[in-house]
Amino acid sequence: MKIMHLSDLHLGKRVNEFSMIEDQTYILNKIINIIDEQKPKVIILAGDIYDKPIPPAEAVELFDDFLYKLSKRNLYVFIISGNHDSAERIAFGSRLFDKSGIYLSPVYNGKILPISVDDECGDINFYMLPFIKPVHVRRFFPDASISTYTDALNTVITDMNIDNTKRNILITHQFVTGSSRTESEDVSVGGSDNVDSDIFKDFDYVALGHIHRSQSCGSEYIRYCGTPLKYSFSESKDAKSITVIDIKEKGDIKLDFIPLTPLRDMVEIKGSYNELMLKSFYENTSLPTDYIHITLTDEDDIPDVITKLRVIYKNIMKLDYDNQRTRKSSEINLINAVDSMSPLELFDTFYEIQNGNHLSDAQRVFLENIIEGVWK
């Protein structure tokens, strides 16, 4: 069976006051084209369908159009709510949708029942677990000791009574310990929302949502597919993709990654005003239409610089200076902000001040492991 794993559409999102609806419409149409080429049997949407619990009308219309197109392709579609969604709004009409093969996670009610989809190797059980907090689980398991997110998820999964002789796939929306976050995600203080990957051991594949960077956690088959679009400049060097799972007999799973090319990329560029305005710098590139973060290295401020730069770079989202004056200002601002920053944010800010770049993915993972060991 071929399964496509998507998550974190964040429909209706605005990035630096730019509406992403046009970009989201474009990428959803690209995804439909990929579905037609790949011909999967199952589509997974692992939460954060919308960017807000009460999404704007244009976001609802876009998702309605996407669902309509999916319903015409004779697919099984599993959709859960994420932390940005209203669970009640995502669940609306679920009993009607079920008849068309589109399954929407209900508001968590203490029971997660599998939905079986068969292929030539038998049944695959899909478990849909929307974003939950410990307080949601305590209500239904008053005798259980639940103080952490790991306790809550472990209690819920244990109650599923999973048949390990069958193939089982979990769809959920949580932060698994060790995953690498980006600036466009919600962060809980001290990592209090962490979930240990060990609790997923009974599943053949865990389709995760919540983290915006494509990655595996603890196992190749416990995976975030990432967002289909970049939603912050911390993702500027990320490659977005769809995760495709090809599952045959139990234990026989292969993963593939189909790249997604956006309507506009999100790019960071740095240099003096004169360098960036040279035709040789931007010609034969997509920079004039991309979403841009520009860092100017001029020592003096350029009058009306945004207007001048937008003659070439139409979609400037962010502009700052990197010179002797701003470095001194950054040092002062950093001192004032230390108390509200996580250890990883402090390391990243220090590294950027020293080197002019953010930490790489490998450096982030290395530091996260050290931080986790120290503050565990």
N, C-alpha and C positions, 0 to 999 in steps of 0.2 A: 504494500500500500504506500502510495506517495502522499505525503502530508506537507503543507506549507505553513510555516510558523511566522506570524506577524505579531506586532504589539506596538503600543505607545504611538498611535496615530496623532493624538493631541489635536484633534480637529478643532478649528477656531482659535488656535494659538496665535498670539502676537509676539514677535521677537523684536525688541528695541523699538516698539510701536509700529512695526511693519506687520500688516496682516499676512498670514501664510496661506490663506485660502486658495489663491491661484496656484501656488506651489503644491499644496495638498491635493487639489483637483488633478493636477498634472501627474503626480506620482501615483495616485490611486488608479488612474487610467493606464499607466504603465504596468501596474500590478495586475490589472485585468488582462492586459496583453500577455504577460508572463504566465498567468494561469491558463490562458488558451493554448500557449505553447507547451507548457509542462504537463497539463492535464492531471492535476492531483485529484485525489478523491476527497480529501479533507483540507479545510482551511481553518487555522487557529488564529484568533485575535485575543492576545493575552493581556487585555486591560488597557486603561487610559485611552479609551476610544475618543473621548473629548478632553479638552484642556481644563474645563471648569465643570463643576456639578450642574450648573445651569448654563448650557452652551448657547451661543448665539444661533439665531435661526438659520443663517447660511451654513453653519457647521452641521446642524441637524439635517438640512436638505442634502448636503454632500454625502453624509453617511447613509441617508435613505436611498440615494441614487446608487451608491456602492453596494448596498445590500440587495437592491433590486437586480443589479447586474449579476451578483453572485447567485441569486435565487434562480436565474435563468440558465445556469450552467450545471444543474443536477449534481450539486456538491453537498457534502456535510460541512456546516460552518459552526464552529464553537466559539462563542464570544463571552468573555467574563468582564466584570467591572474592575477598574483599578482604583487607586487612591484619589485620582483626579475626578473620577466619575461619581455620579449619584447612582448607587446600586439599585434604587427603586426605579429610576428612569431607564436604566439599561434593561431591567427586567420587564418593563412594560410590554405587554403583548406577547410574552414568551410562549404561552400555550397556543396561540395562533401561529406563531413563527415555526414552532416545532413541526407542524404538518408540512412545511416546505423544506425541511432539512436544516433550518437555521435555529440553533439552540442558544438561548441567552441565559446566562447564569441568574438564578433567582437570588433575592436577598438571603444572606446566610441564615438558615433556620435550624442548624444543629445536625443536619444530615446532608451528606454528599453522595448521591447515588450515581453509579456509572451509566454512561450511554454507550452501547455496544455497536460497533461498525464491523461488518464481516468482510473478509477477503478470502483468497484461496488457501490461506493458512489458518483460518478460523476467525475468532472474534478478537477485536482490540477494544479494551475498555477505556473510555475517556472520562476522567474525573475533572469536573469544573469547580475550582475553588477560587471565588473572587477574593479581592483584597479584604483581609480581616485583621483585627487587632485583638489582643488578649481579652479585652472587655467584652467583645462580641462572643467569644468562646465560653467564658466563665458563666454566662447566662444559661447555657445549655448543659454545662458540665460542672455543676456547683460543688461536687465532691472532689474534683481534680485539683491538683496543685498547679496553678497557672500564674506565673509572674512575668514571664518573658514571651517574646514572639515565638521563640523556638518551642517553649512549652505549649503554646496555643496551637501551633501547626502540628506538633507531634501528637497532641490529643485528638485533633481532627482526623489526621491520617490513620492513627491507630483504630479509630472508630469506623473507618471505611472497610475494615476486614478484607483486605486485598487478597485476591487469589493469585499467588505467585506462579502458578502453572500457566497463567494466561499472560498475554501482553497488555501492559497497563501504561497509560500516558496520563500525566497530571498537567493540568493547565492552571497556573496560579500567578499571582502578582505580589511579590514580596522582594525584600532586599536580602540576598544570600551572602553570608559572610565571605569576604575576600574579593567580591566583584568591584570593578573599577567604575566609580561614578564620574559624572560630568557636571558642569555648572548649571545645566538646565533641569536638574532633578531636585525634588524636595529632599532635604537632609534632616534626619533626626539627631538631636544633640547626643553626642557620645555613642552614636551607633546603636541606640536602644532598640531599633527596629530590625537588627540583624537576626537572620535565621541560619542555623547550621545546616550545611548540605547533607549531613549524615542521615537526616530524617527522611530523605527521599530515596533511600536505598532500595525500596520495593518497587520502584517504577522503572520501566524500560527507557522512558524519556520524560523529562520535565520541561515543559514549554513555559518559560518564565517571561514575565513582563515587569516593568518598573525601571530597569537600568537602561540608559539610552545608548550604551556602547555594546556592540556585538561581542559576546564572550561566553566561555564555559566556566562553571564554578564547581570545583571538587571532582567533577567527572565530565568527560566529553559530552555526555548526554543529559547533563543538567545545564540548560543553556538559555541565555538571553539572546534574542535575535536582534535587539537594538531597534531604534526608531528608523522609519523609512527616510526621514529627512534629518538634517542637522538643525538643532535648535539653540546652539550656543557656539561661540568661537572656540571653546575648549574642545569641540568636536571637529574643528576645521580640517584636521589631518586624518579623520576617521574615514573608512570606506563603508558605506551603507549597503546592505544586502538583504535578501530574503533567505531564511534558512529552510532548506528542503530536506525532509526526513524520508528516507526510503527504508521501510521496515518490512522484513519478510518473516521468517520463523523467529521465535523468541531468541534473542541474543544476536540476531543478524540485522544490524542497523547501519546504514551509511548516511552521512550528512553531505550536503552540497550547498554552495552559497552562490546565489545569483545576484550579481551587482545591480544596484539601483542608481541611475544617473538622474540628478535633479534638474528641474528647469533652470534654477540658479544655484550655484555653489556658494558656500560660506567660506570666505578666504581672508587671511590676515596678510597685509603687506606693510613694509617698513622702509623708510628712506627719507631723503630730503624732499622738499616740495618740488624743486627743479628736477630731481631724478624721477619722481613719480609722474610728472607731467610730460616727460619725454615720450614721443610717439613710439620709439623703439622699445619702451618698457611695457606698454600695454597692447600694442597692435598684434593681431593674430592670436589674441587670448580672449577668454570670456570675462576678463576683469571689468570691462565697462558695464556689464549687466549683472555680475555677481553681487551678492551681499558682502560688503567689505568692512573690515576693521583696519583703519589706516593709523599707523604710528609714524608721526613726523619727527625727524631727528634735528630739525633746525633749532638753533639756540634762541632765535627770536620768533615770536608769534607772527603768523602771516595774516594780514588783515582780510576779513571776509573769506577765510580759507575754505569753509564748507561749500559756499556757492561756487568758488573757483574750481574746486576738486570735482564737484558734481557735473561740471561741463563734460568731464570724461567718465567719472565713476558715478553712475546714476543712483546706485543703491548703497550709499555709505550709511552703515548702521552705527558706527562708532569711530570717533576720532580722538586721539590723544597725542601727547608729545613725549619723547624720551630724550631729555637733555640734562644738563647739570642742574638746572633749576627744579625740574620735575622730580629728579631723583632725590633731592633734599626734601621736597614736599612729601614724597612717598614715604620717606623714613619717618616723618612726623606723623602722617596719617596711620602708618602701620602701628606705631606705638599706641595710638589712641584706640585702635581696633583689635588689639591682641586678645583682650578678654572675650571677645565674641567669636573668635576664630577657632576652628578645630586644629589639632596637631598637624594633620595633612595639609590644611589650608595654609598654615604658617610655613611649613616646609616649602610648599609650592610658591608662595609669595616671595620667600627668601631666595629661592632658586631663580625666580624670574628677575628679581632685582640684580642678582649677581651675573646672570647669563643672558638676559634678554629673551628667554623662552620659558614656557611652562615645562614641567616635568614630562618625560615621555611615559608611555603606557607601562613599559617595563620598570621604570623608576618608581612609578606610582604603586605598582603591585609590590615591589620590594619594600618600600616604605610602609605600606599598609600592613604588611606582615610583621614588620618590626613594631609598629604602633600597636597592633592587636596584641602582640606578645607582652608589651610593656604595660598596657592599660587593661589587659584581660582581667 
